[in-house]
Amino acid sequence: MPLSDVPLVLKSALDKEFIGTPSVLNEDGTTTPPPMALFIDVQSLRQNFADCKKAFGEGFLHAMAIKANPVSACIKLAVEAGIGIECASIGEVLHSIRCGCPPERIVFDSPVKTRPEIEYAIKNNLHVNIDNMQELEVVAEVYNAHK
């Protein structure tokens, strides 16, 4: 979407009451924040996914960090485009799976993985980024036990 169209999108959202007015001052002195809206240019997002894949070619797992965009619809767009999802917590892993991401396209990158999380990741064929030698030992034990 061209930047020149942004004011039109916001005006339309306000006119149709998709988003609200500024903060409201309550009788007790607190404020109620206005509703929030997130606008995503789906065409540009899809193009960015395609450009990333084209730049690196075949044989690479490109992954979108879920912490940057946990919106289910965007995760589904990434999955449809063949993009993986990088997750920093087991909750993000489960959310990605619920959004249709195949486990083998998930990169589990938590710096503090528990043994049960590592077991889940290995059992379900997730990619696991190993952060230290102690974690490497746990991964090796779990992997050898699940062969």
C-alpha positions in Angstrom: 0.0 0.0 0.0 1.4 3.4 -0.9 2.1 5.7 2.0 -0.3 8.2 0.5 -3.2 5.8 1.1 -2.5 5.4 4.8 -4.6 8.5 5.9 -7.5 7.2 3.8 -7.3 3.8 5.6 -7.3 5.4 9.0 -10.1 7.8 8.1 -12.2 5.0 6.8 -11.5 2.9 10.0 -12.5 5.9 12.2 -15.6 6.7 10.1 -16.8 3.1 10.3 -16.0 3.0 14.0 -13.5 0.2 13.6 -11.2 2.1 15.9 -12.2 4.6 18.6 -11.4 8.0 19.9 -8.6 9.1 22.1 -8.3 8.1 25.8 -11.3 8.7 28.0 -11.0 10.3 31.4 -13.0 8.3 33.9 -14.8 9.7 37.0 -12.2 8.2 39.3 -9.4 10.0 37.5 -8.1 7.0 35.6 -8.0 6.9 31.9 -9.4 4.2 29.6 -7.1 3.7 26.6 -8.6 3.9 23.2 -9.2 0.7 21.2 -6.2 -0.2 19.1 -6.0 -1.3 15.5 -3.3 -3.0 13.6 -3.1 -2.5 9.8 -1.0 -4.9 7.8 -0.3 -4.6 4.1 -0.9 -8.3 3.2 0.4 -7.8 -0.4 3.7 -6.3 0.9 4.0 -9.1 3.5 3.6 -11.8 0.9 6.0 -10.0 -1.4 8.6 -9.8 1.5 8.3 -13.5 2.0 8.8 -14.2 -1.7 11.7 -11.8 -1.9 13.4 -13.5 1.1 13.0 -16.9 -0.5 14.3 -15.7 -3.9 17.3 -14.0 -2.4 18.6 -17.1 -0.7 17.3 -19.8 -3.1 16.2 -23.3 -2.3 17.6 -25.3 0.6 17.2 -22.7 3.3 14.6 -22.6 6.0 13.5 -19.0 6.3 11.7 -18.2 9.6 9.7 -15.3 10.8 10.2 -14.4 14.5 6.8 -14.9 16.1 7.7 -12.3 18.7 7.8 -9.7 15.9 4.3 -10.6 14.7 2.2 -13.1 16.7 -1.0 -12.3 14.8 -2.5 -15.6 13.8 -3.4 -14.4 10.3 0.2 -13.3 9.6 1.5 -16.6 10.9 -0.9 -18.4 8.5 0.3 -16.2 5.6 3.9 -17.1 6.4 3.1 -20.8 6.5 1.2 -20.5 3.2 4.3 -18.9 1.7 6.6 -21.7 2.9 8.2 -19.6 5.6 9.0 -21.2 9.0 8.4 -19.7 12.4 11.1 -18.9 15.0 9.8 -19.3 18.5 11.3 -18.2 21.8 8.9 -20.1 24.1 6.9 -23.3 24.1 3.7 -21.1 24.1 4.9 -19.6 20.8 5.6 -23.1 19.4 2.1 -24.3 20.3 0.5 -21.1 18.8 2.4 -21.7 15.6 1.3 -25.3 15.4 -2.3 -24.2 16.0 -1.9 -21.7 13.1 -1.0 -24.6 10.8 2.8 -24.4 10.8 4.3 -27.9 10.4 6.6 -28.7 13.3 9.5 -29.3 11.0 9.3 -25.6 9.9 9.5 -24.4 13.6 12.8 -23.2 15.0 12.7 -23.4 18.8 15.2 -20.8 20.0 14.5 -20.2 23.7 17.6 -19.4 25.7 16.1 -21.3 28.7 14.6 -24.5 27.4 13.4 -27.0 30.0 14.0 -30.7 29.6 10.3 -31.3 28.9 10.4 -28.6 26.2 13.4 -30.2 24.6 11.7 -33.6 24.7 8.6 -32.1 23.1 10.8 -30.4 20.4 12.7 -33.5 19.6 9.7 -35.8 19.6 7.9 -33.4 17.2 10.8 -32.8 14.9 11.3 -29.1 15.6 14.6 -27.4 14.8 16.3 -26.6 18.1 18.9 -23.9 18.4 21.3 -25.0 21.2 22.5 -22.1 23.4 25.2 -23.7 25.6 27.1 -26.9 26.3 24.8 -28.0 29.1 21.8 -27.7 26.8 23.8 -29.7 24.2 24.2 -32.5 26.7 20.5 -32.6 27.5 19.6 -32.5 23.8 22.0 -35.4 23.1 20.5 -37.5 26.0 16.9 -36.8 24.9 17.7 -37.5 21.3 19.4 -40.8 22.0 16.5 -41.8 24.3 14.0 -41.1 21.5 15.8 -43.0 18.6 
